[in-house]
Amino acid sequence: MNITLSQGDVSSRCEAILRSLPDWFGIEESLLEYVRDSVLHPTWVAQDTDGPAFGFITLREHFPSSFEVHCLAVHADRRRSGCGLALMQASEAWAKTRGARFMQVKTIAAGHPSLAYAETRAFYERVGYLPLEVFPDLWHPRNPCLQLIKAL
Ligand SMILES: CC(C)(COP(=O)(O)OP(=O)(O)OC[C@H]1O[C@@H](n2cnc3c(N)ncnc32)[C@H](O)[C@@H]1OP(=O)(O)O)[C@@H](O)C(=O)NCCC(=O)NCCS
């Protein structure tokens, strides 16, 4: 598996990856926003040599010292094979070289019944992210937001 900082337009492949994960990216408007953002913000893709990308991560820089995991997705057929972890490690290392001290991520909080997002929280905790605060109304009262953070 190769992880590379994307130099070209990988939006169509990112879109295919997101569409393989309807339990997480089922809202068309936000899916298309993530696709657009894969071109506007630093994005790493995971692929086999000469194969299509099957995972990606997009970061946003809020301050030179703090970045955010804006979008992270591994194609449904390739989940649980170390890709998510490798994408996190590559992008964190890059942010660190740019002086970042913290990485944050927002996801759906445990108050939501979704089993899919319980898996997402398990992943983030496994890769070193600690819960910082729940924002009940940031997105929608039905989708409480959990902010997690990691010191780099
Ligand atoms: C979350 C996601 C990015 C993780 O990527 P991945 O390649 O599947 O995960 P990895 O294989 O790198 O997992 C690393 C470790 O995280 C933990 N982990 C990963 N998926 C998990 C799950 N579904 N349940 C519990 N723990 C999990 C495990 O400890 C795993 O190590 P192990 O397989 O040796 O036990 C990916 O599954 C995905 O795209 N999920 C759907 C979309 C999503 O949740 N995006 C993130 C925010 S919207």
The ligand as an ORCA input file, in Angstrom:
! r2SCAN-3c Opt
* xyz 0 1
  C     -12.747      4.375     10.158
  C     -11.852      3.969      8.992
  C     -11.256      5.183      8.316
  C     -10.732      3.100      9.571
  O      -9.916      2.631      8.524
  P      -9.585      1.064      8.414
  O      -8.590      0.899      7.336
  O     -10.862      0.299      8.295
  O      -8.977      0.749      9.848
  P      -7.555      0.090     10.203
  O      -7.484     -1.266      9.593
  O      -6.460      1.040      9.894
  O      -7.740     -0.070     11.784
  C      -6.739      0.246     12.733
  C      -7.266     -0.159     14.099
  O      -8.390      0.635     14.460
  C      -9.357     -0.179     15.162
  N     -10.566     -0.323     14.332
  C     -10.688     -0.108     13.002
  N     -11.951     -0.330     12.600
  C     -12.625     -0.721     13.687
  C     -13.969     -1.124     13.899
  N     -14.843     -1.163     12.881
  N     -14.343     -1.459     15.149
  C     -13.474     -1.441     16.182
  N     -12.151     -1.077     16.039
  C     -11.756     -0.721     14.805
  C      -8.713     -1.543     15.337
  O      -8.023     -1.573     16.565
  C      -7.741     -1.591     14.171
  O      -6.648     -2.426     14.387
  P      -6.830     -4.046     14.177
  O      -7.576     -4.256     12.898
  O      -5.408     -4.532     14.148
  O      -7.610     -4.523     15.368
  C     -12.630      3.125      7.910
  O     -13.090      1.918      8.469
  C     -13.777      3.866      7.291
  O     -13.646      4.457      6.224
  N     -14.937      3.838      7.971
  C     -16.128      4.455      7.449
  C     -16.043      5.960      7.378
  C     -15.574      6.622      8.638
  O     -15.853      6.204      9.768
  N     -14.815      7.700      8.452
  C     -14.269      8.485      9.540
  C     -15.029      9.673      9.947
  S     -16.446     10.147      9.117
*
